[in-house]
Amino acid sequence: MNKIIFIFLSIFAIASADSFAQEDFNGGSPYTIFGLGDNLYYSNNRTEGMSVMGIALTGDNVTNFNPAANYRLLHTELAFGFRYNFLRTKSESSKSDNTDANISGFNFGIPLQKDWGMVLNIGFNPQYLINYKITRLSTQLGEEVTHIYAGNGGLTRINAGLSYSPLKNLSLGFEYNYSFGNVKKLAVLDFTNPNIVSTYKRRETDIGGSFIKGGLLINIGRIFKELQADELSIGFLYQTKLKLTTSVDNIYGTSTGNDTTQIPGGDIEIPEMFGFGITNKFGDKYLLSGDVVFQQWANYKSDGATDPNLRNSMRVGLGLEILPNTRADRPFILKNAYRFGVFYDKSLYNVNGEGVDGYGASIGIGIPLNQLNSIDIALSYQTRGKTSNGLLKDDLFRISFGINFGELWFLRPKDEDK
């Protein structure tokens, strides 16, 4: 039989039209009005159910977070991830619900040289998300007016990385990322009196820039035999600053017409990121992994100015995986991987002088379809903020679904035909 070669063609079409209509501003968390919004933490389909980023987690799952963690990938893998989100935002006096579905990531891993742990990873992954719609009522000159502030968009990154093991039990990783996106922000004054012309300002910003990731993974259990933990590994991650250049279209209008002006935008600087992880396998049945990620959002700058509503962030995750039994005579329930995780999120937001903290938990299952293909399903819940001191409380329920397609890479032609 002919050798299978994965060829993936991805076409993304984005259509938009400038108008007074607000249909493309559906709303989400009002906290995303600050900076570039929420960090869409995503590593791979496996880690979704473990609440970790997988900085020190290796295996036959291509990851886009720590490139050094790909060195044990033994076959070509193409992985897709999808998320369905249900968000409820509550204040002291009201609540709102929003739902959305999106691609969490597309990642492709190609082993180039097994003995050197050389694996190429290529990915297309959403990075930051802005999605809010805030409405308030007031009176101006004796007339009722509705103020609407809305925004959507964010950043997506294309990444290409390589892992390499110069020494036994040591893996290094390097990854180049190009981030791009479009952010739309809308401000509306909508008068109840039809004799008063309503006005709006719509600002559309195109963004682009690049950054580098560097990763390190060490199997300390095999280096220090006295630990009696052969699968004990630690991982480190460093991500450089991301400097984004922008171009801006300002659209000023009324319900009867509009005018567009294009102006050069100021640079945006996203601060560097650091991460540390540790993983250990207990026998052939359990695997425990934890990691922490820091990002210096207090150093975020837009057009040279910092944002007082941003602070340094930290995300801590701890996950357990019950490993599958791969014996052919085992029942279906024992052939699956079962995952559990908890996490704490010190978010980047600092509102009314108070930090917005969150925490959550997840469960997941990995179902093998055959030796190389599988699906992953995860359920997670996260809450952050509170309804006092002028803050808001977000409750997010998420369903994640992933598909992994694999192909053996190190097969001789005569072995494939057997």
C-alpha positions as CSV (number, residue, x, y, z in Angstrom):
1,M,0.0,0.0,0.0
2,N,1.1,3.5,-0.6
3,K,2.6,5.5,2.3
4,I,0.1,7.9,3.8
5,I,1.2,11.5,3.7
6,F,-0.7,14.1,5.6
7,I,-1.6,17.1,3.5
8,F,-3.7,19.8,5.3
9,L,-5.3,22.7,3.5
10,S,-6.8,25.4,5.8
11,I,-8.8,28.3,4.4
12,F,-9.9,31.0,6.8
13,A,-12.3,33.6,5.3
14,I,-13.2,36.7,7.4
15,A,-15.9,39.0,6.1
16,S,-16.8,42.3,7.8
17,A,-18.7,45.4,6.9
18,D,-18.6,48.9,8.5
19,S,-22.1,49.9,9.6
20,F,-24.0,51.3,12.5
21,A,-25.4,47.8,13.2
22,Q,-24.0,46.0,16.2
23,E,-24.7,42.4,15.2
24,D,-21.0,41.5,15.3
25,F,-20.7,42.6,19.0
26,N,-22.3,39.7,20.9
27,G,-20.6,40.4,24.2
28,G,-18.7,38.3,26.7
29,S,-16.7,39.2,29.8
30,P,-16.5,43.0,30.4
31,Y,-13.0,42.4,31.9
32,T,-11.7,42.0,28.4
33,I,-12.0,45.7,27.8
34,F,-8.6,46.0,29.3
35,G,-5.3,45.3,27.5
36,L,-5.7,42.7,24.8
37,G,-8.3,40.7,26.8
38,D,-8.1,37.1,28.1
39,N,-5.1,34.9,27.6
40,L,-6.4,31.8,25.9
41,Y,-4.3,29.2,27.7
42,Y,-4.1,26.1,25.5
43,S,-1.4,23.5,25.1
44,N,-3.0,20.4,23.5
45,N,-6.1,18.2,23.8
46,R,-4.6,16.1,26.6
47,T,-3.9,19.0,29.0
48,E,-7.5,20.4,28.6
49,G,-8.7,17.8,31.1
50,M,-5.7,18.2,33.4
51,S,-5.9,22.0,34.0
52,V,-2.1,22.3,33.2
53,M,-0.1,23.7,30.4
54,G,2.2,20.7,30.1
55,I,5.5,22.4,30.6
56,A,7.1,19.2,31.8
57,L,4.6,16.8,30.2
58,T,5.9,14.5,27.4
59,G,4.3,11.8,25.3
60,D,2.7,11.1,21.9
61,N,0.8,14.4,22.0
62,V,2.1,17.4,20.0
63,T,2.1,20.5,22.2
64,N,2.4,24.2,21.3
65,F,3.3,25.5,24.7
66,N,6.8,24.2,25.5
67,P,8.6,23.1,22.3
68,A,11.1,21.1,24.3
69,A,8.3,18.8,25.5
70,N,7.8,17.4,21.9
71,Y,11.0,15.3,21.9
72,R,9.2,12.0,22.6
73,L,6.8,12.3,19.8
74,L,7.4,9.1,17.7
75,H,4.9,9.5,15.0
76,T,3.5,12.3,12.9
77,E,0.4,13.8,14.6
78,L,-2.2,16.3,13.4
79,A,-4.4,17.6,16.2
80,F,-7.5,19.8,16.3
81,G,-9.1,21.3,19.3
82,F,-12.6,22.9,19.7
83,R,-14.2,24.7,22.6
84,Y,-17.8,25.5,23.5
85,N,-18.1,28.2,26.2
86,F,-21.1,29.2,28.3
87,L,-20.4,32.4,30.3
88,R,-22.6,33.9,33.0
89,T,-21.6,37.4,34.2
90,K,-23.2,38.8,37.4
91,S,-23.1,42.1,39.1
92,E,-24.8,43.2,42.3
93,S,-28.1,44.0,40.4
94,S,-28.1,42.0,37.1
95,K,-26.7,39.1,35.1
96,S,-26.1,38.2,31.5
97,D,-25.4,35.0,29.6
98,N,-23.3,34.5,26.5
99,T,-22.3,31.4,24.5
100,D,-19.7,30.9,21.8
101,A,-17.8,28.1,20.0
102,N,-14.4,28.4,18.5
103,I,-11.3,26.5,17.4
104,S,-8.9,26.2,20.4
105,G,-6.0,25.2,18.2
106,F,-4.6,23.3,15.2
107,N,-1.1,21.7,15.7
108,F,1.1,19.5,13.5
109,G,4.0,17.5,14.9
110,I,6.6,15.8,12.6
111,P,9.4,13.6,14.1
112,L,12.6,14.3,12.0
113,Q,15.2,12.3,13.9
114,K,14.1,9.9,16.7
115,D,17.6,9.3,18.2
116,W,18.2,13.1,18.6
117,G,14.6,13.9,19.8
118,M,14.3,16.2,16.8
119,V,10.6,17.1,16.3
120,L,9.2,19.9,14.2
121,N,5.9,21.4,15.4
122,I,3.7,23.8,13.4
123,G,0.6,25.4,14.8
124,F,-2.2,27.9,14.3
125,N,-3.5,28.9,17.8
126,P,-5.8,31.7,19.1
127,Q,-3.8,33.7,21.7
128,Y,-5.8,36.6,23.3
129,L,-9.5,37.3,23.1
130,I,-11.5,40.6,23.5
131,N,-15.2,40.2,23.6
132,Y,-17.5,42.5,25.6
133,K,-20.6,44.6,25.4
134,I,-21.4,47.1,28.2
135,T,-24.7,49.1,28.3
136,R,-25.8,51.8,30.6
137,L,-28.6,54.4,30.7
138,S,-28.4,58.1,31.5
139,T,-30.1,61.4,30.8
140,Q,-28.5,64.2,28.8
141,L,-30.3,67.6,28.3
142,G,-33.4,66.0,29.6
143,E,-33.4,63.2,27.1
144,E,-32.9,59.5,27.8
145,V,-29.8,58.0,26.1
146,T,-28.3,54.6,26.0
147,H,-24.5,54.3,26.1
148,I,-23.0,51.2,24.5
149,Y,-19.4,50.2,24.7
150,A,-18.5,47.1,22.8
151,G,-15.4,45.3,21.5
152,N,-14.3,42.1,19.9
153,G,-11.2,40.5,18.3
154,G,-7.8,39.6,19.6
155,L,-4.6,37.8,18.5
156,T,-3.9,34.6,16.8
157,R,-0.4,33.1,16.4
158,I,1.2,31.0,13.8
159,N,4.1,29.0,15.4
160,A,6.9,26.8,14.1
161,G,9.3,25.1,16.6
162,L,11.9,22.4,16.9
163,S,13.0,20.2,19.8
164,Y,16.4,18.7,20.1
165,S,18.2,16.4,22.6
166,P,21.9,17.1,22.7
167,L,22.4,14.9,25.7
168,K,20.5,11.9,27.1
169,N,17.7,13.0,29.4
170,L,17.9,16.6,28.2
171,S,15.7,18.3,25.6
172,L,15.9,21.9,24.3
173,G,13.2,23.6,22.3
174,F,13.0,26.7,20.2
175,E,9.9,28.2,18.6
176,Y,9.2,31.2,16.4
177,N,5.7,32.8,16.6
178,Y,4.0,35.4,14.5
179,S,1.0,37.0,16.1
180,F,-1.7,38.9,14.1
181,G,-5.2,40.1,14.6
182,N,-7.9,42.8,14.4
183,V,-9.6,44.6,17.3
184,K,-12.9,46.4,16.8
185,K,-14.2,48.8,19.5
186,L,-17.5,50.6,19.4
187,A,-18.9,53.5,21.4
188,V,-22.6,54.5,20.8
189,L,-24.8,57.3,22.0
190,D,-28.4,56.1,21.2
191,F,-31.1,58.6,22.0
192,T,-34.7,57.4,22.7
193,N,-36.1,60.6,21.1
194,P,-36.1,59.9,17.3
195,N,-35.7,63.6,16.7
196,I,-32.2,63.5,18.1
197,V,-29.6,62.0,15.9
198,S,-27.7,59.1,17.5
199,T,-23.9,59.0,17.1
200,Y,-21.2,56.4,17.2
201,K,-17.4,55.9,16.9
202,R,-16.0,52.6,15.7
203,R,-12.2,52.0,15.9
204,E,-10.7,49.1,14.0
205,T,-7.0,48.2,14.7
206,D,-4.9,45.8,12.7
207,I,-2.1,44.3,14.8
208,G,1.0,42.2,14.0
209,G,4.3,41.2,15.5
210,S,6.6,38.3,16.4
211,F,8.2,36.7,19.5
212,I,10.4,33.7,20.4
213,K,9.9,30.9,22.9
214,G,12.6,28.8,24.4
215,G,12.1,25.6,26.4
216,L,14.1,23.2,28.5
217,L,13.1,19.7,29.8
218,I,15.3,17.5,32.0
219,N,14.6,14.0,33.2
220,I,16.1,14.3,36.7
221,G,14.8,10.9,37.8
222,R,17.2,9.1,35.4
223,I,20.1,11.5,36.2
224,F,19.7,11.1,40.0
225,K,19.1,7.4,40.5
226,E,18.8,7.8,44.2
227,L,15.4,9.5,43.7
228,Q,14.0,6.2,42.5
229,A,11.7,8.0,40.1
230,D,12.8,7.2,36.5
231,E,10.0,9.4,35.0
232,L,10.5,12.5,37.2
233,S,11.0,15.5,34.8
234,I,11.2,19.2,35.2
235,G,10.6,21.8,32.5
236,F,11.3,25.5,32.0
237,L,9.8,28.0,29.6
238,Y,10.7,31.5,28.5
239,Q,8.8,33.7,26.1
240,T,10.2,37.0,24.9
241,K,8.4,40.3,24.7
242,L,5.9,40.7,21.9
243,K,6.1,44.1,20.2
244,L,3.1,44.7,18.0
245,T,2.8,47.4,15.3
246,T,-0.7,48.7,14.6
247,S,-2.7,50.6,12.0
248,V,-6.0,52.2,12.9
249,D,-9.3,53.1,11.1
250,N,-11.6,55.5,12.9
251,I,-15.1,55.5,11.7
252,Y,-17.3,58.4,12.9
253,G,-21.0,58.3,12.1
254,T,-24.6,58.8,12.8
255,S,-27.7,56.8,11.8
256,T,-27.6,58.7,8.5
257,G,-24.0,58.3,7.4
258,N,-20.4,57.9,8.4
259,D,-16.8,59.0,7.7
260,T,-13.6,57.0,7.9
261,T,-10.1,58.3,8.7
262,Q,-7.0,56.2,8.8
263,I,-4.2,57.0,11.2
264,P,-0.9,55.4,12.2
265,G,-1.3,53.5,15.5
266,G,1.1,53.4,18.4
267,D,3.1,50.3,19.2
268,I,1.8,47.7,21.8
269,E,4.2,45.8,24.0
270,I,3.1,42.5,25.6
271,P,5.5,41.5,28.4
272,E,7.6,38.4,28.6
273,M,6.4,35.1,30.1
274,F,8.1,32.5,32.4
275,G,7.0,29.0,33.3
276,F,8.1,26.0,35.4
277,G,6.7,22.5,35.5
278,I,7.2,19.1,37.1
279,T,5.8,15.7,36.1
280,N,6.2,12.2,37.5
281,K,4.8,8.9,36.5
282,F,3.9,6.4,39.2
283,G,4.2,2.9,37.9
284,D,2.2,2.2,34.8
285,K,-1.1,3.6,36.1
286,Y,-0.8,7.2,37.3
287,L,0.8,10.4,36.1
288,L,0.9,13.6,38.1
289,S,1.8,17.0,36.5
290,G,1.9,20.5,37.8
291,D,3.1,23.9,36.4
292,V,3.1,27.6,37.0
293,V,3.2,30.4,34.5
294,F,4.1,34.1,35.2
295,Q,3.6,37.1,33.0
296,Q,4.6,40.7,33.8
297,W,1.4,42.5,32.7
298,A,2.3,45.5,34.8
299,N,4.9,46.2,32.1
300,Y,2.3,46.1,29.3
301,K,2.4,49.3,27.2
302,S,0.2,50.8,24.5
303,D,1.6,53.7,22.7
304,G,4.2,54.0,25.4
305,A,1.7,54.1,28.3
306,T,1.1,51.4,30.9
307,D,-2.4,50.4,32.0
308,P,-3.3,50.8,35.7
309,N,-6.0,48.2,35.3
310,L,-3.4,45.5,34.6
311,R,-1.1,43.6,37.0
312,N,1.3,40.7,36.9
313,S,-0.5,37.4,36.3
314,M,0.1,33.9,37.5
315,R,-1.6,30.6,36.6
316,V,-1.0,27.4,38.7
317,G,-2.3,24.0,37.6
318,L,-2.2,20.5,39.0
319,G,-3.4,17.5,37.0
320,L,-3.7,13.7,37.4
321,E,-4.0,11.2,34.6
322,I,-5.0,7.6,35.0
323,L,-3.2,5.9,32.2
324,P,-4.8,3.5,29.9
325,N,-4.2,-0.3,29.8
326,T,-3.2,-1.0,26.2
327,R,-3.6,-4.8,26.4
328,A,-5.9,-6.1,23.7
329,D,-7.9,-8.3,26.1
330,R,-8.7,-5.4,28.4
331,P,-12.3,-4.0,28.5
332,F,-13.1,-0.7,26.8
333,I,-13.4,1.2,30.1
334,L,-9.8,0.3,31.0
335,K,-8.3,1.3,27.6
336,N,-9.2,5.0,28.1
337,A,-7.2,7.7,29.8
338,Y,-9.0,9.5,32.6
339,R,-7.9,13.0,33.6
340,F,-8.6,15.4,36.5
341,G,-7.2,18.8,37.3
342,V,-7.6,22.0,39.4
343,F,-6.1,25.4,38.8
344,Y,-5.7,28.9,40.3
345,D,-5.6,32.0,38.1
346,K,-4.3,35.3,39.3
347,S,-5.6,37.1,36.3
348,L,-4.0,40.2,34.7
349,Y,-6.9,42.4,35.6
350,N,-6.8,45.0,38.5
351,V,-10.1,46.9,38.7
352,N,-11.1,49.5,41.3
353,G,-7.8,48.8,43.0
354,E,-8.6,45.2,43.5
355,G,-7.2,42.1,41.7
356,V,-9.5,39.7,39.9
357,D,-8.7,36.2,41.0
358,G,-10.2,32.9,39.8
359,Y,-10.0,29.2,40.2
360,G,-11.4,26.1,38.5
361,A,-11.5,22.4,37.9
362,S,-11.6,20.0,35.0
363,I,-12.2,16.4,34.1
364,G,-11.4,14.6,30.8
365,I,-11.2,11.4,28.9
366,G,-8.9,10.2,26.1
367,I,-10.5,7.5,23.9
368,P,-8.3,5.6,21.5
369,L,-9.8,4.8,18.1
370,N,-6.9,2.6,17.1
371,Q,-3.1,2.6,17.7
372,L,-2.5,6.1,16.4
373,N,-5.9,8.0,16.4
374,S,-7.9,9.2,19.3
375,I,-10.4,11.7,20.6
376,D,-10.3,13.8,23.8
377,I,-13.2,15.3,25.6
378,A,-13.0,17.6,28.6
379,L,-15.4,19.5,30.9
380,S,-14.2,22.4,32.9
381,Y,-15.6,25.1,35.2
382,Q,-14.0,28.4,36.2
383,T,-15.1,31.3,38.3
384,R,-13.4,34.7,38.8
385,G,-14.2,38.0,40.4
386,K,-17.0,38.9,42.7
387,T,-20.1,41.0,42.8
388,S,-19.0,43.6,45.4
389,N,-16.8,46.7,45.2
390,G,-18.1,47.4,41.7
391,L,-16.6,44.2,40.3
392,L,-18.2,41.5,38.3
393,K,-18.3,37.7,38.7
394,D,-17.7,35.5,35.7
395,D,-18.7,31.8,35.8
396,L,-17.5,29.9,32.8
397,F,-18.5,26.4,31.8
398,R,-16.5,24.9,28.9
399,I,-16.7,21.7,26.8
400,S,-13.5,20.9,24.9
401,F,-13.3,18.3,22.1
402,G,-10.1,17.2,20.4
403,I,-9.2,14.9,17.5
404,N,-5.8,13.4,17.0
405,F,-4.7,11.8,13.8
406,G,-1.4,10.0,13.7
407,E,0.9,8.2,11.3
408,L,3.9,6.0,11.9
409,W,7.0,7.8,10.7
410,F,9.8,5.3,11.2
411,L,8.5,2.5,9.2
412,R,10.5,0.9,6.3
413,P,8.4,0.4,3.1
414,K,8.4,-3.3,3.5
415,D,7.1,-3.1,7.1
416,E,4.1,-1.0,6.0
417,D,2.9,-3.6,3.6
418,K,2.8,-6.4,6.2
